[in-house]
Amino acid sequence: MNKRDFEKYIAEAYGTDPDFPWESNPTFAVYRHRSNKKWFALVMDIPKSKLGLREEGKIDIVNLKCDPALIGSLRSEKGFFPAYHMSKDKWISVALDGSVDDEQIMFLLDMSFELTDVKIKRRENH
């Protein structure tokens, strides 16, 4: 899945448009919940060297909130990296260059959406 396909999927699945909060990085797209304004995806193009890759040029990535139990195993797979500029315990960076299966990206996006959604507190009966 590339950046364009990812952004199209978010628009279709969640009806959410990105916002671009940083003047210094006008291409960095933040996707938020309408209800609580929490981020569930951050799409960026960054130098490959920032992810420890030895190649020149930039790479499109998305940061997604993830179940901490999955992060360690995902990082050992091609196309996954410690979260760029976010909590590495709760977020993961995923390459949008075709190296990660589309279904896996959609699964992780859905997880990120759920993990950042409004939590309904249950009342305890005492």
HUUR-V28028 format. One record per helix or strand of 2 or more residues. SS is the DSSP state (a for helix, b for strand). FROM is the first residue (numbers start at 0). TO is the last residue. Records with the same first field share a line. If there is no record, write none. Layout:
BEGIN
SS = FROM-TO ; FROM-TO
END
This chain:
BEGIN
a = 2-13 ; 22-24 ; 47-50 ; 67-74 ; 101-114
b = 28-31 ; 38-46 ; 57-64 ; 79-81 ; 90-94
END
